[in-house]
Amino acid sequence: MQQTIPLHSAIPGVTDADIARVFDPCVVEEFAADSPTWWKALRDVDAKLERRTPTWDHWLNADGQRTSALVQRQYDGKWSRVDFEAELRGSRLGWFEWGDRRMRARTVGYKKVFQLWLARVIDWLKPSSVVEIGFGWGMHLLALAVQFPEIRFRGVELTASGVLTARALALDPATPRLLEDFVVDPLRDGGAAARLDLCQGSAEALPLPDKSVDMVMTVLALEQMEQIRDKALRELARVARRHVVMIEPFRDWNSQPRHREYIRQLDYWTAAIEELPAYGLIPVAATADVPQKLTSHAGIVVTDVERG
Ligand SMILES: C[S@@+](CC[C@H](N)C(=O)[O-])C[C@H]1O[C@@H](n2cnc3c(N)ncnc32)[C@H](O)[C@@H]1O
């Protein structure tokens, strides 16, 4: 049976003031609704979509599909040259909208808001084990491990370079100090990063037994898996004992033509929240009410795993 939930139900313990506290230090400029600079930013996105940005094609096959093989090749290159310090300092700038606020901000602010969501979801659900599927080079896992040392954290990632980079960072004594500004809660045990259990694998066939982890999470990883959507959702539901938590651009939040076109051209995730119960994943909270990029909006969906 499908369950209807309010799409703006908040995550317990996360208020707008909390989100602003995390994001606002990254804001470099705010714009009025009629600001020519802001409208130019929107026109620039539309122009990119109109001329089909050529580098986007590196991610797609001749049929315009984002295949796992191409995703793996592209991210393998990307994650072999991560500058951890620069990523966490976040010198890159992006355009963000949130309610009636329009902003230019350091993009790391967006990731800090995800950290806030994840930390409060962990406080709420109290898992004793967590696995992140598609952890990249480990940014979120490393940060969560040092804040929640009592939890067993694991990760499964498609690329060998992502696993290698994350393992090296997990063992580097300098990592906890670099994480200090990124984490939302005080660091409780810098040594906990070294205990992360990381492996290479695909969401299509997770190297984990049935119902083996309390909470399975993804952060902008399912967005890459439109071509394997059904298998990936089945696998998340199979290995999760209690919850699956996804921070992803669900269709519910991307109905604007600009968003739809961006997602279509890049063959990103188009699943809707109402499809989850068919996999035994029952949504209990969902919201995208945080600063968002202009190209597509990502939100968090917290689900209970149906007891079977
Ligand atoms: C946009 S990155 C996000 C990384 C990380 N979750 C973060 O938020 O920093 C997407 C990640 O998903 C991984 N990925 C894509 N398809 C995957 C699959 N089938 N199985 C496991 N990981 C996958 C990619 O290799 C990449 O590291």
Ligand as a Chemical Component Dictionary entry (heavy atoms), coordinates in Angstrom:
data_LIG
# 
_chem_comp.id                   LIG 
_chem_comp.type                 NON-POLYMER 
_chem_comp.pdbx_formal_charge   0 
_chem_comp.three_letter_code    LIG 
# 
loop_
_chem_comp_atom.comp_id 
_chem_comp_atom.atom_id 
_chem_comp_atom.alt_atom_id 
_chem_comp_atom.type_symbol 
_chem_comp_atom.charge 
_chem_comp_atom.model_Cartn_x 
_chem_comp_atom.model_Cartn_y 
_chem_comp_atom.model_Cartn_z 
_chem_comp_atom.pdbx_ordinal 
LIG C1  C1  C 0  28.246 13.015 -7.036 1  
LIG S1  S1  S 1  29.272 11.781 -6.366 2  
LIG C2  C2  C 0  28.820 11.890 -4.644 3  
LIG C3  C3  C 0  29.867 11.345 -3.730 4  
LIG C4  C4  C 0  29.545 11.449 -2.220 5  
LIG N1  N1  N 0  28.333 10.737 -1.894 6  
LIG C5  C5  C 0  29.443 12.889 -1.788 7  
LIG O1  O1  O 0  28.321 13.367 -1.568 8  
LIG O2  O2  O -1 30.508 13.543 -1.658 9  
LIG C6  C6  C 0  28.534 10.258 -6.885 10 
LIG C7  C7  C 0  29.290 9.027  -6.461 11 
LIG O3  O3  O 0  28.476 7.868  -6.695 12 
LIG C8  C8  C 0  29.303 6.843  -7.157 13 
LIG N2  N2  N 0  28.503 5.858  -7.884 14 
LIG C9  C9  C 0  27.874 6.020  -9.077 15 
LIG N3  N3  N 0  27.278 4.874  -9.466 16 
LIG C10 C10 C 0  27.524 3.957  -8.498 17 
LIG C11 C11 C 0  27.182 2.588  -8.306 18 
LIG N4  N4  N 0  26.491 1.917  -9.231 19 
LIG N5  N5  N 0  27.582 1.969  -7.187 20 
LIG C12 C12 C 0  28.306 2.621  -6.240 21 
LIG N6  N6  N 0  28.680 3.919  -6.363 22 
LIG C13 C13 C 0  28.289 4.588  -7.469 23 
LIG C14 C14 C 0  30.293 7.556  -8.061 24 
LIG O4  O4  O 0  31.440 6.792  -8.322 25 
LIG C15 C15 C 0  30.574 8.815  -7.241 26 
LIG O5  O5  O 0  31.625 8.607  -6.352 27 
# 
loop_
_chem_comp_bond.comp_id 
_chem_comp_bond.atom_id_1 
_chem_comp_bond.atom_id_2 
_chem_comp_bond.value_order 
_chem_comp_bond.pdbx_ordinal 
LIG C1  S1  SING 1  
LIG S1  C2  SING 2  
LIG S1  C6  SING 3  
LIG C2  C3  SING 4  
LIG C3  C4  SING 5  
LIG C4  N1  SING 6  
LIG C4  C5  SING 7  
LIG C5  O1  DOUB 8  
LIG C5  O2  SING 9  
LIG C6  C7  SING 10 
LIG C7  O3  SING 11 
LIG C7  C15 SING 12 
LIG O3  C8  SING 13 
LIG C8  N2  SING 14 
LIG C8  C14 SING 15 
LIG N2  C9  SING 16 
LIG N2  C13 SING 17 
LIG C9  N3  DOUB 18 
LIG N3  C10 SING 19 
LIG C10 C11 SING 20 
LIG C10 C13 DOUB 21 
LIG C11 N4  SING 22 
LIG C11 N5  DOUB 23 
LIG N5  C12 SING 24 
LIG C12 N6  DOUB 25 
LIG N6  C13 SING 26 
LIG C14 O4  SING 27 
LIG C14 C15 SING 28 
LIG C15 O5  SING 29 
# 
